[in-house]
Amino acid sequence: MNKKLPAAEAKTLLAHARDAMANAICPRSGFAVGAAVRCADGTIVTGSNVESPTVLQSACAERVALLKALSDGQRAFTHIAIIAAKRPAVPPCGLCRQMLMEFAPELIVITADAAGEPRQRPLIELLPDPFL
């Protein structure tokens, strides 16, 4: 099981997610989200949500970051930070929880509370009975 990051490192990962959020494409919802996944080798890969005109084909920031990392050859992940402009402590949606579980079952999910302080939880707490 992965361990929680020290607060300073968690804040740094949240900052990467916040920077990624600037690239969000969300003309319909206006709900910009950024994510930063930390790979086992320390590499950080970011993603932002991308809305498609046909909303069903939109991609959440978490999946974008994970898919970018996977397509770059990464296979082991330790943490993911997620941040949204309009809502603190935004967790991954159900589809993202399932996909993250499939590729990184021991992932620690980091969100920020209203004061910007990191909150860290194992992914299994967010999806206690995954379909695997």
Residue pairs with C-beta under 8 A, 6 or more apart in sequence:
1 106
1 122
2 78
2 79
2 106
2 107
2 108
2 122
3 108
4 10
4 108
4 120
5 13
5 38
5 79
5 108
5 110
5 118
5 120
7 117
7 118
10 79
10 81
10 110
10 118
10 120
11 116
11 118
13 36
13 38
13 44
13 79
13 81
13 110
14 36
14 81
14 83
14 110
14 112
14 116
14 118
16 34
16 36
16 44
16 46
16 81
17 34
17 35
17 36
17 46
17 61
17 81
17 82
17 83
18 34
18 83
19 34
19 46
20 34
20 35
20 36
20 46
20 47
20 48
20 61
20 65
21 32
21 33
21 34
21 48
21 61
21 83
21 84
21 85
22 32
22 34
22 48
23 34
23 48
24 32
24 33
24 34
24 48
24 49
24 50
24 61
25 48
25 49
25 50
25 51
26 32
26 33
26 49
26 50
26 51
27 51
28 51
28 55
29 51
30 86
31 49
31 84
31 85
31 86
31 87
32 48
32 49
32 84
32 85
32 86
33 48
33 49
33 60
33 61
33 62
33 82
33 83
33 84
33 85
33 90
34 46
34 47
34 48
34 61
34 82
34 83
34 84
35 46
35 47
35 48
35 60
35 61
35 62
35 64
35 65
35 80
35 81
35 82
35 83
36 44
36 45
36 46
36 47
36 65
36 80
36 81
37 44
37 45
37 46
37 47
37 62
37 65
37 66
37 69
37 77
37 79
37 80
37 104
38 44
38 77
38 78
38 79
38 80
38 81
39 45
39 69
39 74
39 76
39 77
39 78
40 74
40 76
40 77
40 78
41 74
41 76
43 69
43 74
45 65
45 66
45 68
45 69
45 72
45 74
46 65
46 68
47 61
47 62
47 63
47 64
47 65
47 66
47 67
47 68
48 61
48 64
49 58
49 59
49 60
49 61
49 64
50 58
50 59
50 64
51 58
52 58
52 59
59 67
60 92
60 93
60 95
60 96
61 82
62 80
62 82
62 92
62 96
62 99
62 100
63 95
63 96
63 99
65 80
66 77
66 80
66 99
66 100
66 103
66 104
69 77
70 103
75 103
76 104
77 103
77 104
77 107
78 104
78 106
78 107
78 108
79 107
79 108
79 109
79 110
79 120
80 92
80 100
80 104
80 107
80 108
80 109
80 110
81 110
81 111
81 118
82 90
82 91
82 92
82 109
82 110
82 111
83 90
83 111
83 112
84 90
88 111
88 112
88 113
88 114
88 116
89 111
89 112
89 113
89 114
89 119
90 111
91 97
91 109
91 111
91 126
92 100
92 109
92 126
94 127
97 123
97 126
97 127
97 130
98 127
98 130
98 131
100 107
100 109
100 123
101 107
101 123
101 124
101 127
101 130
101 132
102 130
102 132
104 123
105 123
105 124
105 130
105 132
106 122
106 123
107 122
107 123
108 120
108 121
108 122
108 123
109 120
109 121
109 122
109 123
109 126
110 118
110 119
110 120
111 118
111 119
112 118
112 119
113 119
124 130
